[in-house]
């Protein structure tokens, strides 16, 4: 299994950390911390990388997400220019 932590500034409590892992079944995007309007670019970036760089299904693991707002839930549509 390959795990990639995306480069982000020093992590403070509640901050968002996004990682990608891939195996033969799927690419998994794991979000840890708080996903809100201030971290939306991180969510869009990691999802775009997961979809663009890998074939097959993409799963999003929110087990370690402390908070997620509606902007983050709609991140794929924001990344494609839809509202």
N, CA, C and O of each residue as an XYZ file, in Angstrom:
332
protein
N       0.848     -1.174      0.000
C       0.000      0.000      0.000
C       0.891      1.233      0.000
O       1.878      1.297      0.732
N       0.544      2.185     -0.805
C       1.275      3.437     -0.903
C       0.482      4.519     -0.179
O      -0.714      4.679     -0.422
N       1.148      5.271      0.718
C       0.492      6.346      1.452
C       1.223      7.638      1.160
O       2.450      7.698      1.234
N       0.472      8.666      0.829
C       1.055      9.965      0.528
C       0.411     11.016      1.412
O      -0.803     11.214      1.351
N       1.203     11.694      2.232
C       0.713     12.833      3.003
C       0.939     14.061      2.132
O       2.039     14.256      1.616
N      -0.061     14.873      1.966
C       0.078     16.068      1.153
C       0.767     17.156      1.960
O       0.471     17.341      3.140
N       1.680     17.872      1.330
C       2.437     18.929      2.002
C       1.492     20.016      2.479
O       0.722     20.581      1.703
N       1.569     20.296      3.772
C       0.745     21.323      4.368
C       1.566     22.028      5.439
O       2.544     21.472      5.940
N       1.177     23.244      5.790
C       1.897     23.961      6.832
C       1.812     23.212      8.164
O       1.088     22.224      8.281
N       2.547     23.683      9.153
C       2.511     23.082     10.474
C       1.068     22.869     10.912
O       0.234     23.766     10.791
N       0.781     21.673     11.420
C      -0.583     21.294     11.756
C      -0.918     21.742     13.173
O      -0.216     21.398     14.125
N      -1.990     22.508     13.306
C      -2.477     22.919     14.615
C      -3.677     22.041     14.972
O      -4.259     21.406     14.093
N      -4.048     22.000     16.246
C      -5.203     21.183     16.637
C      -6.437     21.561     15.821
O      -6.744     22.743     15.665
N      -7.133     20.570     15.308
C      -8.327     20.804     14.515
C      -8.062     21.074     13.046
O      -8.992     21.099     12.240
N      -6.790     21.278     12.688
C      -6.450     21.536     11.286
C      -6.752     20.301     10.444
O      -6.912     19.202     10.974
N      -6.827     20.489      9.153
C      -7.118     19.381      8.243
C      -5.833     18.782      7.693
O      -4.949     19.500      7.227
N      -5.742     17.465      7.751
C      -4.656     16.724      7.129
C      -5.299     15.770      6.138
O      -6.197     15.007      6.494
N      -4.839     15.815      4.892
C      -5.380     14.964      3.839
C      -4.297     14.001      3.387
O      -3.143     14.394      3.212
N      -4.667     12.737      3.197
C      -3.704     11.757      2.705
C      -4.369     10.869      1.670
O      -5.590     10.711      1.642
N      -3.523     10.289      0.814
C      -3.971      9.356     -0.216
C      -3.303      8.019      0.020
O      -2.113      7.959      0.328
N      -4.052      6.962     -0.123
C      -3.472      5.632     -0.137
C      -4.121      4.863     -1.273
O      -5.278      5.103     -1.618
N      -3.377      3.946     -1.847
C      -3.896      3.176     -2.971
C      -3.524      1.716     -2.803
O      -2.421      1.383     -2.371
N      -4.452      0.864     -3.146
C      -4.176     -0.563     -3.205
C      -4.872     -1.108     -4.446
O      -5.302     -0.332     -5.300
N      -4.986     -2.382     -4.555
C      -5.576     -2.967     -5.767
C      -7.084     -2.735     -5.864
O      -7.661     -2.902     -6.938
N      -7.724     -2.359     -4.773
C      -9.178     -2.182     -4.764
C      -9.619     -0.754     -5.081
O     -10.564     -0.557     -5.844
N      -8.940      0.252     -4.498
C      -9.400      1.637     -4.649
C      -8.322      2.607     -4.195
O      -7.350      2.231     -3.541
N      -8.523      3.859     -4.558
C      -7.734      4.955     -4.009
C      -8.551      5.516     -2.861
O      -9.737      5.806     -3.015
N      -7.907      5.670     -1.703
C      -8.612      6.151     -0.518
C      -8.077      7.526     -0.137
O      -6.877      7.706      0.068
N      -8.982      8.488     -0.046
C      -8.667      9.825      0.453
C      -9.098      9.848      1.908
O     -10.271      9.630      2.213
N      -8.161     10.108      2.807
C      -8.465     10.174      4.231
C      -8.329     11.621      4.691
O      -7.302     12.263      4.472
N      -9.383     12.120      5.331
C      -9.363     13.464      5.892
C      -9.354     13.351      7.414
O     -10.158     12.623      7.996
N      -8.430     14.083      8.055
C      -8.337     14.099      9.512
C      -8.414     15.546      9.983
O      -7.708     16.409      9.461
N      -9.256     15.811     10.953
C      -9.367     17.164     11.492
C     -10.653     17.827     11.056
O     -11.702     17.187     10.990
N     -10.570     19.124     10.755
C     -11.745     19.913     10.410
C     -11.707     20.360      8.954
O     -10.745     20.988      8.511
N     -12.767     20.027      8.215
C     -12.894     20.432      6.809
C     -13.954     21.515      6.740
O     -15.144     21.245      6.905
N     -13.517     22.742      6.496
C     -14.445     23.863      6.424
C     -14.050     24.773      5.266
O     -13.215     24.403      4.441
N     -14.640     25.944      5.203
C     -14.404     26.843      4.079
C     -12.922     27.213      3.953
O     -12.440     27.430      2.841
N     -12.203     27.289      5.057
C     -10.790     27.664      4.983
C      -9.911     26.538      4.448
O      -8.812     26.797      3.957
N     -10.376     25.299      4.536
C      -9.592     24.162      4.047
C     -10.145     23.588      2.748
O      -9.656     22.567      2.265
N     -11.160     24.234      2.180
C     -11.769     23.749      0.939
C     -10.753     23.544     -0.183
O     -10.862     22.553     -0.905
N      -9.763     24.437     -0.366
C      -8.773     24.182     -1.420
C      -7.994     22.879     -1.221
O      -7.625     22.228     -2.198
N      -7.746     22.500      0.007
C      -7.055     21.233      0.281
C      -7.931     20.060     -0.132
O      -7.453     19.120     -0.766
N      -9.215     20.110      0.226
C     -10.146     19.028     -0.110
C     -10.281     18.902     -1.629
O     -10.229     17.795     -2.166
N     -10.452     20.022     -2.314
C     -10.576     20.000     -3.772
C      -9.308     19.450     -4.408
O      -9.381     18.635     -5.328
N      -8.139     19.889     -3.924
C      -6.865     19.440     -4.474
C      -6.679     17.935     -4.308
O      -6.328     17.251     -5.270
N      -6.907     17.411     -3.119
C      -6.684     15.980     -2.891
C      -7.674     15.132     -3.689
O      -7.304     14.074     -4.199
N      -8.925     15.579     -3.803
C      -9.888     14.817     -4.593
C      -9.545     14.868     -6.078
O      -9.668     13.862     -6.777
N      -9.120     16.020     -6.559
C      -8.723     16.132     -7.969
C      -7.532     15.235     -8.269
O      -7.494     14.584     -9.313
N      -6.563     15.196     -7.367
C      -5.397     14.320     -7.553
C      -5.806     12.852     -7.538
O      -5.343     12.063     -8.362
N      -6.673     12.490     -6.602
C      -7.109     11.096     -6.498
C      -7.849     10.651     -7.756
O      -7.632      9.543     -8.248
N      -8.711     11.503     -8.270
C      -9.496     11.169     -9.456
C      -8.639     11.225    -10.717
O      -8.742     10.351    -11.578
N      -7.799     12.241    -10.827
C      -7.016     12.440    -12.032
C      -5.828     11.513    -12.183
O      -5.452     11.165    -13.303
N      -5.232     11.107    -11.070
C      -3.995     10.320    -11.118
C      -4.198      8.816    -11.025
O      -3.241      8.056    -11.174
N      -5.428      8.373    -10.783
C      -5.654      6.952    -10.547
C      -6.857      6.458    -11.331
O      -7.828      7.187    -11.533
N      -6.777      5.215    -11.769
C      -7.914      4.564    -12.402
C      -8.717      3.852    -11.325
O      -8.172      3.474    -10.288
N      -9.985      3.671    -11.560
C     -10.814      2.912    -10.640
C     -11.498      3.772     -9.597
O     -11.479      5.001     -9.666
N     -12.101      3.101     -8.629
C     -12.899      3.809     -7.627
C     -12.047      4.645     -6.669
O     -10.879      4.348     -6.418
N     -12.673      5.698     -6.146
C     -12.077      6.550     -5.119
C     -13.028      6.548     -3.932
O     -14.220      6.815     -4.082
N     -12.501      6.249     -2.759
C     -13.291      6.260     -1.522
C     -12.780      7.388     -0.637
O     -11.588      7.693     -0.640
N     -13.681      8.008      0.119
C     -13.300      9.067      1.053
C     -13.571      8.560      2.463
O     -14.709      8.244      2.811
N     -12.508      8.485      3.276
C     -12.591      8.018      4.660
C     -12.728      9.234      5.566
O     -11.805     10.040      5.683
N     -13.889      9.359      6.207
C     -14.156     10.492      7.100
C     -14.149     10.071      8.570
O     -14.614     10.825      9.425
N     -13.634      8.889      8.874
C     -13.653      8.372     10.242
C     -12.920      9.278     11.221
O     -13.285      9.335     12.395
N     -11.903      9.980     10.765
C     -11.102     10.830     11.647
C     -11.401     12.321     11.447
O     -10.653     13.176     11.920
N     -12.493     12.624     10.747
C     -12.881     14.003     10.509
C     -13.709     14.480     11.696
O     -14.746     13.899     12.017
N     -13.238     15.549     12.345
C     -13.927     16.083     13.515
C     -15.111     16.961     13.134
O     -16.097     17.037     13.866
N     -15.007     17.623     11.983
C     -16.053     18.523     11.514
C     -15.941     18.615     10.000
O     -14.838     18.644      9.453
N     -17.088     18.662      9.322
C     -17.094     18.889      7.885
C     -18.309     19.745      7.553
O     -19.426     19.431      7.965
N     -18.091     20.827      6.809
C     -19.204     21.696      6.448
C     -19.723     21.354      5.052
O     -19.138     20.529      4.351
N     -20.811     21.984      4.661
C     -21.442     21.649      3.377
C     -20.567     22.016      2.182
O     -20.666     21.379      1.134
N     -19.723     23.019      2.319
C     -18.813     23.369      1.227
C     -17.853     22.244      0.927
O     -17.553     21.975     -0.237
N     -17.365     21.581      1.964
C     -16.449     20.457      1.774
C     -17.167     19.243      1.221
O     -16.603     18.499      0.417
N     -18.400     19.035      1.641
C     -19.173     17.911      1.120
C     -19.399     18.070     -0.377
O     -19.437     17.080     -1.107
N     -19.550     19.306     -0.838
C     -19.769     19.598     -2.257
C     -18.472     19.875     -3.001
O     -18.514     20.383     -4.121
N     -17.339     19.564     -2.427
C     -16.035     19.915     -3.010
C     -15.853     19.487     -4.453
O     -15.349     20.289     -5.239
N     -16.227     18.277     -4.859
C     -16.007     17.918     -6.273
C     -16.727     18.867     -7.232
O     -16.182     19.199     -8.285
N     -17.924     19.304     -6.894
C     -18.622     20.222     -7.811
C     -17.986     21.604     -7.781
O     -18.000     22.300     -8.796
N     -17.427     22.024     -6.647
C     -16.716     23.312     -6.585
C     -15.473     23.238     -7.461
O     -15.155     24.195     -8.167
N     -14.771     22.116     -7.423
C     -13.550     21.963     -8.190
C     -13.774     21.960     -9.685
O     -12.841     22.222    -10.444
N     -14.976     21.672    -10.126
C     -15.276     21.646    -11.554
C     -15.986     22.899    -12.013
O     -16.482     22.958    -13.137
N     -16.039     23.911    -11.144
C     -16.622     25.181    -11.541
C     -18.139     25.247    -11.431
O     -18.744     26.222    -11.877
N     -18.763     24.235    -10.849
C     -20.210     24.291    -10.649
C     -20.501     24.891     -9.288
O     -19.629     24.914     -8.420
N     -21.710     25.373     -9.095
C     -22.053     25.932     -7.788
C     -23.145     25.110     -7.137
O     -23.574     25.422     -6.026
